[in-house]
Structure formats: C-alpha cells, structure tokens
Amino acid sequence: MANRLKDDLVTAGQYGREPQRTVSSYSQLDPDKGVTRPTGTEANKKIRDFCVKSMVAAGLTVKIDRIGNIYGRKEGSKVSDGIVMCGSHLDSVVNGGQFDGALGVFSSIEAVRRLTEEHFENERPIEVVVFTGEEGSAFGFSLLGSAVLAGKIETDDALMQKNINGQKLKDALEAIGYLGDFEKQLNTVDCFIETHVEQGPVLYNENISIGVVENIVGYAWVTVTITGESNHAGTTPMKMRKDALVAAAEIVTAVNRNANDFADTQGSGLVGTIGKLVVFPNGINIVPGKVELCIDIRDGFEKNLLMMRKKICTFMKELESRCGVIVDIQMSPINTPAHLSPDVVQAIEGSTKQFGLSLKRMNSGAGHDAQNMATKVKTGMIFVPSVKGISHAPLEWTTWDDIENGVAVLTQTIKTLSKLDRN
Ligand SMILES: [Zn+2]
C-alpha cells in the first residue's frame, strides 16, 4: 500500500525534469537538474493531468474553478457542507525539488484511497485541492490560487496577471485545459490541512518525524539608502571620510547580532537577513558614497517583528552622526504571520501520538497556501523532514519512511476532523 504513494510521487516527479526521467532515490538525483513546472507550462499540464487521472481512479469527483484550482471530492455520509479540505500545489520554482507541493497533493489522494479501502464513513465531505500558482515563479504573484479563494485578490484581476512572455494567466490556463467555470466558496469548508516538506533543517537535524505547524511566519522588509560622500581612496584621510559602506557594514552586523540575541532571550524563532546590498560607485579606489540595502526580518508573531524593526531603525539613525552619513529608511507594510487553528493542530498532534511518532510544534519559515486559507477556515500543516534541510533546489529530498509517516498522520487527522461530533 505504501508503494502506491511512492509510485505516484515518482511518476509525478518526472514532469518538468530535463531530460524527462524518474527519480526514486536520493542517489539518483542530479545536483544540476531538478524539476521546472511553473503554472501554464507543458510540464505543469502533464502533472495536472496525471493528478486528475489519479483523483478519478481514487473515486473522486473532479471540478476546476475559474483560477484553475482543482478539487477532487469524496461525498460525506451525513452532510454536504463543512468540507474537510486537504492538499497543496503542483507548480514548482525553476529547478526545484520533486516533493515541494506534490507531496501534499498525492498524500491527500492516498489518504482518500485508504479511507475508501477501510470502508471509513466520513460524515463531512472530503476534498483534495490543488492550488494554482503557489510559487509565483510564472505570474509574479505567489500563493495565487489560495489568495483568490480567500478573497485577497479578485479572480478577474488574478486572471489578468502576465508571465514573462506577456501571456495572461487566463490564456495560459485555457491553453493547458485548466480554466474552469465556477467560483469556490470557502464558507462550504470546515477546515484545511496541508502536508508539506519542511524546507528547513530542524526536523532532519533533530531526528524528528513530524512537525506540527503552529504559525507561518510573517515578515518585515526595510529598504535603506545610506548616503555619504564619494571621494579619492588615496587622498581622503580616514578622519575626513563619509564612507557609506562602513555604515552599511555596521547595519549588517547589528541585524545579525540582534536577531541572535532575540532568539536567545525571547525564545523566538526570529531571523534577520541582509541579502541585498548595492554599493555606489563600486570602484576599487573610491570611498563608497552610497549604499542601498534591504533588511528581511521574519517571525511567527507580529509584535516581535515590530520590536526588532524598531530596534534596528533606532540603531541606523544613530549611525548618522557617528559615521557622517544620511540614512533614509523605507518600511514596507508588515506581511502578517498566520496563526493556525489550535483545533486542527491538536488533531494532528493526536494522530502523530497515536502512531508513536516523535513530533515538534514549530513555525513555518516559508510561505504556504495554508496562510491564506487560515484567514478564512481552521487550518493546520503537517511537516515531514527535508534531507539536510535542502529545498527549492534539485537535491531536495524526503525519505520514503518519512513520507509514509506523513500520510499516516494525515489520514488519521482527516478521520478525526471528518466526524461531526468530534468536540
Ligand atoms: Zn510548496
């Protein structure tokens, strides 16, 4: 039975790989060649077609909505509303891994097959969902399918988004045969569960089977321009310089130091990064006159984001007099963290314990469709370990044993949540 899910994932994993070939073990991975299947591509069509075929074979009734989300439905024995929804996405980043997204979709189909074989009577309907355009690798807008469902963006506006070739999402979906004709209403959904690879090193390093996600982190971005004075590197004495890069260097270390302190003192998973820095004029013999940099701060709680941002901004302003520069600070609106449902978290935790598996409550540092769903329905996420914490790269992998643990926990969680009187 376990091999059935493996077969699905191996078959699905060949789509978007050049040359097309199946990979069923870590040693078969090519470090340079992962899977590439942005929304609307031929590879995206192939994996969608394979998924729909699997859904139909599992006895699910398939429908496509206007944004190309796919739903496979198993009726409930008592009610037609209050759906237990589970799933993820099938698109990928350029040169990504075969399990990111696909794992959550095919595990959900396998869960339904197991329920049917056990003659389990789900009182609520169960729907397996495939969200369109999770990665934002094609249409410049991530978590697109779930954003439409949650009402964050209008369907018509989303369909007008263009890819790099100037093609509208509407036309791209039509070309691959996935432009549906109805609008899904989330008030028919009771809860949502997304199974996903962790995409980080925590579970793998700590040798834990299941991550039970409590929060999906939000982020604060700060764009900073430091203006000093460009001058001759040979003739300008040290005491007379207004070196913008020296000030920037202090900011880089301050962000790193404060994020570390924060994690130590607040017990928070806060992370802070400066990954982008542009130096002007960027010449070997010129004192840098201007630096632009971007600060990325992430945490599961908005108050922590605000606290850290304030600390760094205060520090940056103090640099003005100390380094003789002007620091211009632009703050983007905070992308708020999503808090998942204690009810669903508890159901996942209960299922994990039932199988005697090790678990850890944790935050997700990456964005997921679950964060949009969480704004409207009770939502939970099941994480399985990523080998060496690698993700969005060809060497992304999860062991078959860990995948089996994930689907077992998912199946049991669906059972629990599909009962009307679980409370
Ligand atoms: Zn994903």
Boltz pocket constraint, residues with backbone or C-beta under 6 A from the ligand:
constraints:
  - pocket:
      binder: B
      contacts: [[A, 89], [A, 100], [A, 101], [A, 134], [A, 196], [A, 367]]
      max_distance: 6.0
